């Protein structure tokens, strides 16, 4: 499990919603943290795709 912590002035609700609309399931952990639960067999291409979806 990995987390991405944003400063308190940037709530992550919109990021989580847009990621879900683009096929990426992520969840928030509080108001300013995105939690990723990565599969054991993740490949670099999967990470690159995830980053391209999450970019704001």
Secondary structure, 3 states (H helix, E strand, C coil): CEEEECCCCCCCHHHHHHHHHCCCCCEECCCCEEEECCCCCCCHHHHHHHHHHHCC
